Amino acid sequence: MQFDEQKDQVAVEQILRVIFLDVDRPSRALEKLKRMLAEAEAELEARKKPPEDNGPKIIGEGLVTDEWLELVATF
């Protein structure tokens, strides 16, 4: 069998790095994690907000015109 035939069965592994942090002692790694967490929380809050209203929305644009043209065509 070739790779193309088995590509659905191939598992990709990722090696994760473990860093032990002391929350009582400041470190660059801890500050980076705090910043990443703050950014993720801000993104989550932004997703929760309803989209801005940009004025009236046209739903089914052209449908009335299409119906009118059908009526005119029948006469």
PDB file of N, H, CA, C and O in Angstrom:
ATOM      1  N   MET A   1       0.832  -1.188   0.000  1.00  0.00           N
ATOM      2  CA  MET A   1       0.000   0.000   0.000  1.00  0.00           C
ATOM      3  C   MET A   1       0.871   1.243   0.000  1.00  0.00           C
ATOM      4  O   MET A   1       1.953   1.273   0.585  1.00  0.00           O
ATOM      5  N   GLN A   2       0.374   2.250  -0.662  1.00  0.00           N
ATOM      6  H   GLN A   2      -0.505   2.226  -1.137  1.00  0.00           H
ATOM      7  CA  GLN A   2       1.091   3.510  -0.692  1.00  0.00           C
ATOM      8  C   GLN A   2       0.549   4.432   0.404  1.00  0.00           C
ATOM      9  O   GLN A   2      -0.498   4.183   1.002  1.00  0.00           O
ATOM     10  N   PHE A   3       1.304   5.499   0.636  1.00  0.00           N
ATOM     11  H   PHE A   3       2.154   5.701   0.150  1.00  0.00           H
ATOM     12  CA  PHE A   3       0.926   6.446   1.681  1.00  0.00           C
ATOM     13  C   PHE A   3      -0.444   7.057   1.419  1.00  0.00           C
ATOM     14  O   PHE A   3      -1.231   7.215   2.353  1.00  0.00           O
ATOM     15  N   ASP A   4      -0.747   7.404   0.172  1.00  0.00           N
ATOM     16  H   ASP A   4      -0.108   7.276  -0.586  1.00  0.00           H
ATOM     17  CA  ASP A   4      -2.035   8.013  -0.156  1.00  0.00           C
ATOM     18  C   ASP A   4      -3.202   7.138   0.280  1.00  0.00           C
ATOM     19  O   ASP A   4      -4.251   7.646   0.674  1.00  0.00           O
ATOM     20  N   GLU A   5      -3.021   5.832   0.211  1.00  0.00           N
ATOM     21  H   GLU A   5      -2.169   5.418  -0.109  1.00  0.00           H
ATOM     22  CA  GLU A   5      -4.082   4.910   0.600  1.00  0.00           C
ATOM     23  C   GLU A   5      -4.213   4.805   2.114  1.00  0.00           C
ATOM     24  O   GLU A   5      -5.273   4.426   2.612  1.00  0.00           O
ATOM     25  N   GLN A   6      -3.164   5.131   2.850  1.00  0.00           N
ATOM     26  H   GLN A   6      -2.303   5.439   2.445  1.00  0.00           H
ATOM     27  CA  GLN A   6      -3.173   4.990   4.307  1.00  0.00           C
ATOM     28  C   GLN A   6      -3.220   6.324   5.040  1.00  0.00           C
ATOM     29  O   GLN A   6      -3.165   6.345   6.270  1.00  0.00           O
ATOM     30  N   LYS A   7      -3.321   7.435   4.320  1.00  0.00           N
ATOM     31  H   LYS A   7      -3.366   7.418   3.321  1.00  0.00           H
ATOM     32  CA  LYS A   7      -3.194   8.734   4.976  1.00  0.00           C
ATOM     33  C   LYS A   7      -4.279   8.988   6.019  1.00  0.00           C
ATOM     34  O   LYS A   7      -4.067   9.772   6.944  1.00  0.00           O
ATOM     35  N   ASP A   8      -5.436   8.341   5.888  1.00  0.00           N
ATOM     36  H   ASP A   8      -5.609   7.704   5.137  1.00  0.00           H
ATOM     37  CA  ASP A   8      -6.486   8.502   6.896  1.00  0.00           C
ATOM     38  C   ASP A   8      -6.133   7.789   8.197  1.00  0.00           C
ATOM     39  O   ASP A   8      -6.695   8.101   9.247  1.00  0.00           O
ATOM     40  N   GLN A   9      -5.212   6.841   8.136  1.00  0.00           N
ATOM     41  H   GLN A   9      -4.756   6.587   7.284  1.00  0.00           H
ATOM     42  CA  GLN A   9      -4.839   6.066   9.312  1.00  0.00           C
ATOM     43  C   GLN A   9      -3.584   6.601  10.002  1.00  0.00           C
ATOM     44  O   GLN A   9      -3.197   6.110  11.062  1.00  0.00           O
ATOM     45  N   VAL A  10      -2.964   7.587   9.411  1.00  0.00           N
ATOM     46  H   VAL A  10      -3.279   7.986   8.550  1.00  0.00           H
ATOM     47  CA  VAL A  10      -1.723   8.118   9.968  1.00  0.00           C
ATOM     48  C   VAL A  10      -2.050   9.042  11.135  1.00  0.00           C
ATOM     49  O   VAL A  10      -2.886   9.937  11.009  1.00  0.00           O
ATOM     50  N   ALA A  11      -1.396   8.828  12.261  1.00  0.00           N
ATOM     51  H   ALA A  11      -0.717   8.101  12.364  1.00  0.00           H
ATOM     52  CA  ALA A  11      -1.580   9.674  13.439  1.00  0.00           C
ATOM     53  C   ALA A  11      -0.388  10.602  13.568  1.00  0.00           C
ATOM     54  O   ALA A  11       0.761  10.179  13.432  1.00  0.00           O
ATOM     55  N   VAL A  12      -0.669  11.865  13.830  1.00  0.00           N
ATOM     56  H   VAL A  12      -1.602  12.208  13.940  1.00  0.00           H
ATOM     57  CA  VAL A  12       0.389  12.845  14.014  1.00  0.00           C
ATOM     58  C   VAL A  12       0.552  13.076  15.505  1.00  0.00           C
ATOM     59  O   VAL A  12      -0.416  13.383  16.202  1.00  0.00           O
ATOM     60  N   GLU A  13       1.775  12.929  15.993  1.00  0.00           N
ATOM     61  H   GLU A  13       2.561  12.680  15.427  1.00  0.00           H
ATOM     62  CA  GLU A  13       2.058  13.118  17.408  1.00  0.00           C
ATOM     63  C   GLU A  13       2.800  14.431  17.601  1.00  0.00           C
ATOM     64  O   GLU A  13       3.595  14.853  16.761  1.00  0.00           O
ATOM     65  N   GLN A  14       2.517  15.060  18.729  1.00  0.00           N
ATOM     66  H   GLN A  14       1.871  14.717  19.411  1.00  0.00           H
ATOM     67  CA  GLN A  14       3.190  16.306  19.053  1.00  0.00           C
ATOM     68  C   GLN A  14       3.767  16.162  20.451  1.00  0.00           C
ATOM     69  O   GLN A  14       3.087  15.719  21.377  1.00  0.00           O
ATOM     70  N   ILE A  15       5.016  16.538  20.587  1.00  0.00           N
ATOM     71  H   ILE A  15       5.569  16.897  19.835  1.00  0.00           H
ATOM     72  CA  ILE A  15       5.668  16.473  21.892  1.00  0.00           C
ATOM     73  C   ILE A  15       5.412  17.786  22.605  1.00  0.00           C
ATOM     74  O   ILE A  15       5.710  18.860  22.084  1.00  0.00           O
ATOM     75  N   LEU A  16       4.862  17.687  23.788  1.00  0.00           N
ATOM     76  H   LEU A  16       4.619  16.814  24.212  1.00  0.00           H
ATOM     77  CA  LEU A  16       4.572  18.870  24.583  1.00  0.00           C
ATOM     78  C   LEU A  16       5.680  19.100  25.594  1.00  0.00           C
ATOM     79  O   LEU A  16       6.240  18.154  26.148  1.00  0.00           O
ATOM     80  N   ARG A  17       5.984  20.347  25.823  1.00  0.00           N
ATOM     81  H   ARG A  17       5.529  21.115  25.373  1.00  0.00           H
ATOM     82  CA  ARG A  17       7.023  20.695  26.786  1.00  0.00           C
ATOM     83  C   ARG A  17       6.359  21.065  28.106  1.00  0.00           C
ATOM     84  O   ARG A  17       5.406  21.844  28.120  1.00  0.00           O
ATOM     85  N   VAL A  18       6.838  20.530  29.188  1.00  0.00           N
ATOM     86  H   VAL A  18       7.613  19.897  29.176  1.00  0.00           H
ATOM     87  CA  VAL A  18       6.304  20.810  30.513  1.00  0.00           C
ATOM     88  C   VAL A  18       7.242  21.782  31.212  1.00  0.00           C
ATOM     89  O   VAL A  18       8.455  21.576  31.271  1.00  0.00           O
ATOM     90  N   ILE A  19       6.648  22.846  31.739  1.00  0.00           N
ATOM     91  H   ILE A  19       5.663  23.013  31.691  1.00  0.00           H
ATOM     92  CA  ILE A  19       7.439  23.841  32.475  1.00  0.00           C
ATOM     93  C   ILE A  19       6.848  23.957  33.870  1.00  0.00           C
ATOM     94  O   ILE A  19       5.653  24.211  34.025  1.00  0.00           O
ATOM     95  N   PHE A  20       7.674  23.773  34.872  1.00  0.00           N
ATOM     96  H   PHE A  20       8.645  23.567  34.746  1.00  0.00           H
ATOM     97  CA  PHE A  20       7.230  23.923  36.248  1.00  0.00           C
ATOM     98  C   PHE A  20       7.458  25.368  36.674  1.00  0.00           C
ATOM     99  O   PHE A  20       8.568  25.890  36.571  1.00  0.00           O
ATOM    100  N   LEU A  21       6.389  26.008  37.156  1.00  0.00           N
ATOM    101  H   LEU A  21       5.487  25.583  37.240  1.00  0.00           H
ATOM    102  CA  LEU A  21       6.463  27.405  37.527  1.00  0.00           C
ATOM    103  C   LEU A  21       6.140  27.577  39.008  1.00  0.00           C
ATOM    104  O   LEU A  21       5.303  26.866  39.565  1.00  0.00           O
ATOM    105  N   ASP A  22       6.810  28.520  39.622  1.00  0.00           N
ATOM    106  H   ASP A  22       7.490  29.098  39.170  1.00  0.00           H
ATOM    107  CA  ASP A  22       6.504  28.902  41.001  1.00  0.00           C
ATOM    108  C   ASP A  22       5.719  30.199  40.915  1.00  0.00           C
ATOM    109  O   ASP A  22       6.264  31.232  40.527  1.00  0.00           O
ATOM    110  N   VAL A  23       4.431  30.152  41.278  1.00  0.00           N
ATOM    111  H   VAL A  23       3.988  29.313  41.593  1.00  0.00           H
ATOM    112  CA  VAL A  23       3.583  31.331  41.138  1.00  0.00           C
ATOM    113  C   VAL A  23       3.993  32.461  42.069  1.00  0.00           C
ATOM    114  O   VAL A  23       3.598  33.609  41.864  1.00  0.00           O
ATOM    115  N   ASP A  24       4.779  32.145  43.089  1.00  0.00           N
ATOM    116  H   ASP A  24       5.099  31.212  43.255  1.00  0.00           H
ATOM    117  CA  ASP A  24       5.223  33.178  44.024  1.00  0.00           C
ATOM    118  C   ASP A  24       6.459  33.921  43.516  1.00  0.00           C
ATOM    119  O   ASP A  24       6.791  34.990  44.029  1.00  0.00           O
ATOM    120  N   ARG A  25       7.138  33.368  42.522  1.00  0.00           N
ATOM    121  H   ARG A  25       6.868  32.500  42.105  1.00  0.00           H
ATOM    122  CA  ARG A  25       8.332  34.018  41.969  1.00  0.00           C
ATOM    123  C   ARG A  25       8.059  34.403  40.527  1.00  0.00           C
ATOM    124  O   ARG A  25       7.720  33.540  39.718  1.00  0.00           O
ATOM    125  N   PRO A  26       8.197  35.671  40.187  1.00  0.00           N
ATOM    126  CA  PRO A  26       7.940  36.097  38.809  1.00  0.00           C
ATOM    127  C   PRO A  26       8.950  35.494  37.827  1.00  0.00           C
ATOM    128  O   PRO A  26      10.133  35.348  38.133  1.00  0.00           O
ATOM    129  N   SER A  27       8.453  35.156  36.661  1.00  0.00           N
ATOM    130  H   SER A  27       7.492  35.275  36.413  1.00  0.00           H
ATOM    131  CA  SER A  27       9.317  34.632  35.607  1.00  0.00           C
ATOM    132  C   SER A  27       8.714  35.020  34.253  1.00  0.00           C
ATOM    133  O   SER A  27       7.523  35.312  34.148  1.00  0.00           O
ATOM    134  N   ARG A  28       9.557  35.015  33.227  1.00  0.00           N
ATOM    135  H   ARG A  28      10.524  34.777  33.312  1.00  0.00           H
ATOM    136  CA  ARG A  28       9.079  35.365  31.884  1.00  0.00           C
ATOM    137  C   ARG A  28       8.015  34.379  31.400  1.00  0.00           C
ATOM    138  O   ARG A  28       7.033  34.781  30.776  1.00  0.00           O
ATOM    139  N   ALA A  29       8.206  33.111  31.682  1.00  0.00           N
ATOM    140  H   ALA A  29       9.004  32.785  32.189  1.00  0.00           H
ATOM    141  CA  ALA A  29       7.256  32.084  31.233  1.00  0.00           C
ATOM    142  C   ALA A  29       5.886  32.302  31.872  1.00  0.00           C
ATOM    143  O   ALA A  29       4.858  32.169  31.209  1.00  0.00           O
ATOM    144  N   LEU A  30       5.878  32.637  33.164  1.00  0.00           N
ATOM    145  H   LEU A  30       6.713  32.745  33.703  1.00  0.00           H
ATOM    146  CA  LEU A  30       4.617  32.871  33.856  1.00  0.00           C
ATOM    147  C   LEU A  30       3.929  34.122  33.308  1.00  0.00           C
ATOM    148  O   LEU A  30       2.713  34.124  33.118  1.00  0.00           O
ATOM    149  N   GLU A  31       4.682  35.166  33.058  1.00  0.00           N
ATOM    150  H   GLU A  31       5.670  35.164  33.212  1.00  0.00           H
ATOM    151  CA  GLU A  31       4.108  36.395  32.499  1.00  0.00           C
ATOM    152  C   GLU A  31       3.545  36.144  31.103  1.00  0.00           C
ATOM    153  O   GLU A  31       2.496  36.680  30.748  1.00  0.00           O
ATOM    154  N   LYS A  32       4.237  35.338  30.322  1.00  0.00           N
ATOM    155  H   LYS A  32       5.090  34.902  30.611  1.00  0.00           H
ATOM    156  CA  LYS A  32       3.761  35.008  28.980  1.00  0.00           C
ATOM    157  C   LYS A  32       2.445  34.240  29.066  1.00  0.00           C
ATOM    158  O   LYS A  32       1.518  34.512  28.303  1.00  0.00           O
ATOM    159  N   LEU A  33       2.358  33.286  29.987  1.00  0.00           N
ATOM    160  H   LEU A  33       3.111  33.065  30.607  1.00  0.00           H
ATOM    161  CA  LEU A  33       1.126  32.515  30.151  1.00  0.00           C
ATOM    162  C   LEU A  33      -0.021  33.402  30.609  1.00  0.00           C
ATOM    163  O   LEU A  33      -1.149  33.242  30.144  1.00  0.00           O
ATOM    164  N   LYS A  34       0.254  34.333  31.515  1.00  0.00           N
ATOM    165  H   LYS A  34       1.170  34.463  31.893  1.00  0.00           H
ATOM    166  CA  LYS A  34      -0.783  35.263  31.981  1.00  0.00           C
ATOM    167  C   LYS A  34      -1.273  36.141  30.836  1.00  0.00           C
ATOM    168  O   LYS A  34      -2.473  36.386  30.713  1.00  0.00           O
ATOM    169  N   ARG A  35      -0.353  36.617  29.994  1.00  0.00           N
ATOM    170  H   ARG A  35       0.622  36.418  30.093  1.00  0.00           H
ATOM    171  CA  ARG A  35      -0.720  37.452  28.854  1.00  0.00           C
ATOM    172  C   ARG A  35      -1.557  36.653  27.847  1.00  0.00           C
ATOM    173  O   ARG A  35      -2.548  37.154  27.317  1.00  0.00           O
ATOM    174  N   MET A  36      -1.146  35.413  27.594  1.00  0.00           N
ATOM    175  H   MET A  36      -0.341  35.007  28.025  1.00  0.00           H
ATOM    176  CA  MET A  36      -1.894  34.562  26.670  1.00  0.00           C
ATOM    177  C   MET A  36      -3.303  34.288  27.200  1.00  0.00           C
ATOM    178  O   MET A  36      -4.266  34.273  26.434  1.00  0.00           O
ATOM    179  N   LEU A  37      -3.419  34.071  28.510  1.00  0.00           N
ATOM    180  H   LEU A  37      -2.636  34.083  29.133  1.00  0.00           H
ATOM    181  CA  LEU A  37      -4.721  33.829  29.119  1.00  0.00           C
ATOM    182  C   LEU A  37      -5.600  35.069  29.007  1.00  0.00           C
ATOM    183  O   LEU A  37      -6.787  34.959  28.699  1.00  0.00           O
ATOM    184  N   ALA A  38      -5.034  36.245  29.254  1.00  0.00           N
ATOM    185  H   ALA A  38      -4.070  36.335  29.505  1.00  0.00           H
ATOM    186  CA  ALA A  38      -5.799  37.489  29.139  1.00  0.00           C
ATOM    187  C   ALA A  38      -6.275  37.705  27.707  1.00  0.00           C
ATOM    188  O   ALA A  38      -7.411  38.130  27.494  1.00  0.00           O
ATOM    189  N   GLU A  39      -5.427  37.420  26.725  1.00  0.00           N
ATOM    190  H   GLU A  39      -4.504  37.075  26.898  1.00  0.00           H
ATOM    191  CA  GLU A  39      -5.809  37.563  25.318  1.00  0.00           C
ATOM    192  C   GLU A  39      -6.925  36.585  24.962  1.00  0.00           C
ATOM    193  O   GLU A  39      -7.863  36.947  24.252  1.00  0.00           O
ATOM    194  N   ALA A  40      -6.828  35.354  25.448  1.00  0.00           N
ATOM    195  H   ALA A  40      -6.066  35.060  26.024  1.00  0.00           H
ATOM    196  CA  ALA A  40      -7.851  34.342  25.164  1.00  0.00           C
ATOM    197  C   ALA A  40      -9.184  34.736  25.793  1.00  0.00           C
ATOM    198  O   ALA A  40     -10.234  34.569  25.173  1.00  0.00           O
ATOM    199  N   GLU A  41      -9.149  35.257  27.014  1.00  0.00           N
ATOM    200  H   GLU A  41      -8.296  35.394  27.517  1.00  0.00           H
ATOM    201  CA  GLU A  41     -10.384  35.688  27.682  1.00  0.00           C
ATOM    202  C   GLU A  41     -11.006  36.877  26.951  1.00  0.00           C
ATOM    203  O   GLU A  41     -12.227  36.951  26.819  1.00  0.00           O
ATOM    204  N   ALA A  42     -10.172  37.810  26.475  1.00  0.00           N
ATOM    205  H   ALA A  42      -9.180  37.749  26.582  1.00  0.00           H
ATOM    206  CA  ALA A  42     -10.688  38.956  25.731  1.00  0.00           C
ATOM    207  C   ALA A  42     -11.338  38.504  24.422  1.00  0.00           C
ATOM    208  O   ALA A  42     -12.382  39.027  24.033  1.00  0.00           O
ATOM    209  N   GLU A  43     -10.729  37.548  23.755  1.00  0.00           N
ATOM    210  H   GLU A  43      -9.881  37.123  24.071  1.00  0.00           H
ATOM    211  CA  GLU A  43     -11.292  37.009  22.512  1.00  0.00           C
ATOM    212  C   GLU A  43     -12.623  36.323  22.781  1.00  0.00           C
ATOM    213  O   GLU A  43     -13.566  36.467  22.003  1.00  0.00           O
ATOM    214  N   LEU A  44     -12.702  35.582  23.874  1.00  0.00           N
ATOM    215  H   LEU A  44     -11.936  35.466  24.506  1.00  0.00           H
ATOM    216  CA  LEU A  44     -13.944  34.904  24.236  1.00  0.00           C
ATOM    217  C   LEU A  44     -15.047  35.920  24.508  1.00  0.00           C
ATOM    218  O   LEU A  44     -16.179  35.728  24.064  1.00  0.00           O
ATOM    219  N   GLU A  45     -14.742  36.987  25.221  1.00  0.00           N
ATOM    220  H   GLU A  45     -13.823  37.143  25.582  1.00  0.00           H
ATOM    221  CA  GLU A  45     -15.725  38.030  25.494  1.00  0.00           C
ATOM    222  C   GLU A  45     -16.170  38.714  24.212  1.00  0.00           C
ATOM    223  O   GLU A  45     -17.347  39.043  24.062  1.00  0.00           O
ATOM    224  N   ALA A  46     -15.241  38.932  23.286  1.00  0.00           N
ATOM    225  H   ALA A  46     -14.285  38.665  23.409  1.00  0.00           H
ATOM    226  CA  ALA A  46     -15.587  39.569  22.015  1.00  0.00           C
ATOM    227  C   ALA A  46     -16.535  38.680  21.211  1.00  0.00           C
ATOM    228  O   ALA A  46     -17.412  39.187  20.512  1.00  0.00           O
ATOM    229  N   ARG A  47     -16.370  37.384  21.303  1.00  0.00           N
ATOM    230  H   ARG A  47     -15.657  36.972  21.871  1.00  0.00           H
ATOM    231  CA  ARG A  47     -17.257  36.462  20.586  1.00  0.00           C
ATOM    232  C   ARG A  47     -18.647  36.438  21.194  1.00  0.00           C
ATOM    233  O   ARG A  47     -19.623  36.192  20.486  1.00  0.00           O
ATOM    234  N   LYS A  48     -18.756  36.688  22.495  1.00  0.00           N
ATOM    235  H   LYS A  48     -17.962  36.888  23.070  1.00  0.00           H
ATOM    236  CA  LYS A  48     -20.046  36.659  23.176  1.00  0.00           C
ATOM    237  C   LYS A  48     -20.904  37.872  22.831  1.00  0.00           C
ATOM    238  O   LYS A  48     -22.130  37.791  22.903  1.00  0.00           O
ATOM    239  N   LYS A  49     -20.288  39.000  22.455  1.00  0.00           N
ATOM    240  H   LYS A  49     -19.292  39.066  22.395  1.00  0.00           H
ATOM    241  CA  LYS A  49     -21.037  40.216  22.152  1.00  0.00           C
ATOM    242  C   LYS A  49     -21.830  40.027  20.866  1.00  0.00           C
ATOM    243  O   LYS A  49     -21.349  39.411  19.915  1.00  0.00           O
ATOM    244  N   PRO A  50     -23.060  40.565  20.843  1.00  0.00           N
ATOM    245  CA  PRO A  50     -23.834  40.459  19.602  1.00  0.00           C
ATOM    246  C   PRO A  50     -23.203  41.329  18.518  1.00  0.00           C
ATOM    247  O   PRO A  50     -22.565  42.337  18.819  1.00  0.00           O
ATOM    248  N   PRO A  51     -23.382  40.938  17.264  1.00  0.00           N
ATOM    249  CA  PRO A  51     -22.802  41.731  16.172  1.00  0.00           C
ATOM    250  C   PRO A  51     -23.423  43.126  16.137  1.00  0.00           C
ATOM    251  O   PRO A  51     -24.578  43.314  16.518  1.00  0.00           O
ATOM    252  N   GLU A  52     -22.646  44.092  15.679  1.00  0.00           N
ATOM    253  H   GLU A  52     -21.707  43.939  15.369  1.00  0.00           H
ATOM    254  CA  GLU A  52     -23.130  45.463  15.590  1.00  0.00           C
ATOM    255  C   GLU A  52     -24.226  45.562  14.539  1.00  0.00           C
ATOM    256  O   GLU A  52     -24.181  44.893  13.507  1.00  0.00           O
ATOM    257  N   ASP A  53     -25.213  46.410  14.822  1.00  0.00           N
ATOM    258  H   ASP A  53     -25.249  46.953  15.660  1.00  0.00           H
ATOM    259  CA  ASP A  53     -26.299  46.633  13.880  1.00  0.00           C
ATOM    260  C   ASP A  53     -25.838  47.648  12.847  1.00  0.00           C
ATOM    261  O   ASP A  53     -25.564  48.800  13.187  1.00  0.00           O
ATOM    262  N   ASN A  54     -25.752  47.239  11.616  1.00  0.00           N
ATOM    263  H   ASN A  54     -25.974  46.304  11.341  1.00  0.00           H
ATOM    264  CA  ASN A  54     -25.284  48.113  10.538  1.00  0.00           C
ATOM    265  C   ASN A  54     -26.432  48.638   9.702  1.00  0.00           C
ATOM    266  O   ASN A  54     -26.275  48.827   8.496  1.00  0.00           O
ATOM    267  N   GLY A  55     -27.581  48.879  10.309  1.00  0.00           N
ATOM    268  H   GLY A  55     -27.708  48.726  11.289  1.00  0.00           H
ATOM    269  CA  GLY A  55     -28.724  49.403   9.574  1.00  0.00           C
ATOM    270  C   GLY A  55     -29.672  48.305   9.146  1.00  0.00           C
ATOM    271  O   GLY A  55     -29.506  47.143   9.518  1.00  0.00           O
ATOM    272  N   PRO A  56     -30.664  48.679   8.366  1.00  0.00           N
ATOM    273  CA  PRO A  56     -31.672  47.688   7.951  1.00  0.00           C
ATOM    274  C   PRO A  56     -31.072  46.621   7.039  1.00  0.00           C
ATOM    275  O   PRO A  56     -30.183  46.878   6.228  1.00  0.00           O
ATOM    276  N   LYS A  57     -31.590  45.442   7.209  1.00  0.00           N
ATOM    277  H   LYS A  57     -32.312  45.233   7.868  1.00  0.00           H
ATOM    278  CA  LYS A  57     -31.122  44.325   6.399  1.00  0.00           C
ATOM    279  C   LYS A  57     -32.194  43.978   5.371  1.00  0.00           C
ATOM    280  O   LYS A  57     -33.386  43.989   5.677  1.00  0.00           O
ATOM    281  N   ILE A  58     -31.767  43.675   4.176  1.00  0.00           N
ATOM    282  H   ILE A  58     -30.798  43.666   3.928  1.00  0.00           H
ATOM    283  CA  ILE A  58     -32.687  43.290   3.115  1.00  0.00           C
ATOM    284  C   ILE A  58     -32.725  41.776   3.066  1.00  0.00           C
ATOM    285  O   ILE A  58     -31.720  41.119   2.792  1.00  0.00           O
ATOM    286  N   ILE A  59     -33.895  41.239   3.334  1.00  0.00           N
ATOM    287  H   ILE A  59     -34.711  41.772   3.556  1.00  0.00           H
ATOM    288  CA  ILE A  59     -34.042  39.787   3.347  1.00  0.00           C
ATOM    289  C   ILE A  59     -34.772  39.371   2.081  1.00  0.00           C
ATOM    290  O   ILE A  59     -35.837  39.904   1.768  1.00  0.00           O
ATOM    291  N   GLY A  60     -34.213  38.442   1.369  1.00  0.00           N
ATOM    292  H   GLY A  60     -33.348  38.009   1.623  1.00  0.00           H
ATOM    293  CA  GLY A  60     -34.846  37.939   0.161  1.00  0.00           C
ATOM    294  C   GLY A  60     -34.924  38.989  -0.931  1.00  0.00           C
ATOM    295  O   GLY A  60     -35.956  39.125  -1.588  1.00  0.00           O
ATOM    296  N   GLU A  61     -33.875  39.713  -1.128  1.00  0.00           N
ATOM    297  H   GLU A  61     -33.037  39.603  -0.595  1.00  0.00           H
ATOM    298  CA  GLU A  61     -33.845  40.779  -2.120  1.00  0.00           C
ATOM    299  C   GLU A  61     -34.200  40.221  -3.500  1.00  0.00           C
ATOM    300  O   GLU A  61     -33.632  39.221  -3.940  1.00  0.00           O
ATOM    301  N   GLY A  62     -35.149  40.884  -4.178  1.00  0.00           N
ATOM    302  H   GLY A  62     -35.610  41.696  -3.821  1.00  0.00           H
ATOM    303  CA  GLY A  62     -35.532  40.486  -5.518  1.00  0.00           C
ATOM    304  C   GLY A  62     -36.745  39.576  -5.571  1.00  0.00           C
ATOM    305  O   GLY A  62     -37.286  39.338  -6.651  1.00  0.00           O
ATOM    306  N   LEU A  63     -37.188  39.060  -4.426  1.00  0.00           N
ATOM    307  H   LEU A  63     -36.749  39.254  -3.549  1.00  0.00           H
ATOM    308  CA  LEU A  63     -38.317  38.126  -4.442  1.00  0.00           C
ATOM    309  C   LEU A  63     -39.605  38.811  -4.859  1.00  0.00           C
ATOM    310  O   LEU A  63     -40.362  38.249  -5.652  1.00  0.00           O
ATOM    311  N   VAL A  64     -39.881  40.005  -4.353  1.00  0.00           N
ATOM    312  H   VAL A  64     -39.266  40.461  -3.710  1.00  0.00           H
ATOM    313  CA  VAL A  64     -41.104  40.711  -4.715  1.00  0.00           C
ATOM    314  C   VAL A  64     -41.103  41.031  -6.202  1.00  0.00           C
ATOM    315  O   VAL A  64     -42.120  40.873  -6.878  1.00  0.00           O
ATOM    316  N   THR A  65     -39.968  41.479  -6.708  1.00  0.00           N
ATOM    317  H   THR A  65     -39.142  41.608  -6.159  1.00  0.00           H
ATOM    318  CA  THR A  65     -39.858  41.784  -8.128  1.00  0.00           C
ATOM    319  C   THR A  65     -40.101  40.537  -8.966  1.00  0.00           C
ATOM    320  O   THR A  65     -40.782  40.598  -9.990  1.00  0.00           O
ATOM    321  N   ASP A  66     -39.552  39.415  -8.538  1.00  0.00           N
ATOM    322  H   ASP A  66     -38.999  39.366  -7.707  1.00  0.00           H
ATOM    323  CA  ASP A  66     -39.750  38.159  -9.268  1.00  0.00           C
ATOM    324  C   ASP A  66     -41.222  37.774  -9.288  1.00  0.00           C
ATOM    325  O   ASP A  66     -41.734  37.345 -10.322  1.00  0.00           O
ATOM    326  N   GLU A  67     -41.918  37.924  -8.146  1.00  0.00           N
ATOM    327  H   GLU A  67     -41.502  38.272  -7.306  1.00  0.00           H
ATOM    328  CA  GLU A  67     -43.341  37.597  -8.093  1.00  0.00           C
ATOM    329  C   GLU A  67     -44.141  38.532  -9.001  1.00  0.00           C
ATOM    330  O   GLU A  67     -45.064  38.091  -9.686  1.00  0.00           O
ATOM    331  N   TRP A  68     -43.793  39.811  -9.009  1.00  0.00           N
ATOM    332  H   TRP A  68     -43.044  40.169  -8.453  1.00  0.00           H
ATOM    333  CA  TRP A  68     -44.483  40.784  -9.847  1.00  0.00           C
ATOM    334  C   TRP A  68     -44.310  40.434 -11.324  1.00  0.00           C
ATOM    335  O   TRP A  68     -45.261  40.493 -12.104  1.00  0.00           O
ATOM    336  N   LEU A  69     -43.081  40.068 -11.696  1.00  0.00           N
ATOM    337  H   LEU A  69     -42.308  40.021 -11.063  1.00  0.00           H
ATOM    338  CA  LEU A  69     -42.830  39.698 -13.091  1.00  0.00           C
ATOM    339  C   LEU A  69     -43.624  38.458 -13.487  1.00  0.00           C
ATOM    340  O   LEU A  69     -44.091  38.354 -14.621  1.00  0.00           O
ATOM    341  N   GLU A  70     -43.779  37.519 -12.556  1.00  0.00           N
ATOM    342  H   GLU A  70     -43.399  37.604 -11.635  1.00  0.00           H
ATOM    343  CA  GLU A  70     -44.586  36.325 -12.855  1.00  0.00           C
ATOM    344  C   GLU A  70     -46.045  36.687 -13.060  1.00  0.00           C
ATOM    345  O   GLU A  70     -46.699  36.146 -13.952  1.00  0.00           O
ATOM    346  N   LEU A  71     -46.573  37.614 -12.228  1.00  0.00           N
ATOM    347  H   LEU A  71     -46.041  38.054 -11.504  1.00  0.00           H
ATOM    348  CA  LEU A  71     -47.951  38.037 -12.371  1.00  0.00           C
ATOM    349  C   LEU A  71     -48.160  38.773 -13.689  1.00  0.00           C
ATOM    350  O   LEU A  71     -49.161  38.544 -14.368  1.00  0.00           O
ATOM    351  N   VAL A  72     -47.237  39.650 -14.062  1.00  0.00           N
ATOM    352  H   VAL A  72     -46.423  39.836 -13.511  1.00  0.00           H
ATOM    353  CA  VAL A  72     -47.360  40.389 -15.300  1.00  0.00           C
ATOM    354  C   VAL A  72     -47.298  39.430 -16.478  1.00  0.00           C
ATOM    355  O   VAL A  72     -48.000  39.627 -17.470  1.00  0.00           O
ATOM    356  N   ALA A  73     -46.489  38.420 -16.390  1.00  0.00           N
ATOM    357  H   ALA A  73     -45.919  38.259 -15.585  1.00  0.00           H
ATOM    358  CA  ALA A  73     -46.342  37.467 -17.493  1.00  0.00           C
ATOM    359  C   ALA A  73     -47.622  36.649 -17.693  1.00  0.00           C
ATOM    360  O   ALA A  73     -47.893  36.198 -18.807  1.00  0.00           O
ATOM    361  N   THR A  74     -48.410  36.452 -16.635  1.00  0.00           N
ATOM    362  H   THR A  74     -48.191  36.818 -15.731  1.00  0.00           H
ATOM    363  CA  THR A  74     -49.631  35.646 -16.756  1.00  0.00           C
ATOM    364  C   THR A  74     -50.769  36.434 -17.402  1.00  0.00           C
ATOM    365  O   THR A  74     -51.732  35.828 -17.871  1.00  0.00           O
ATOM    366  N   PHE A  75     -50.689  37.766 -17.441  1.00  0.00           N
ATOM    367  H   PHE A  75     -49.907  38.259 -17.060  1.00  0.00           H
ATOM    368  CA  PHE A  75     -51.764  38.577 -18.033  1.00  0.00           C
ATOM    369  C   PHE A  75     -51.557  38.785 -19.477  1.00  0.00           C
ATOM    370  O   PHE A  75     -52.367  39.443 -20.129  1.00  0.00           O
TER     371      PHE A  75
END
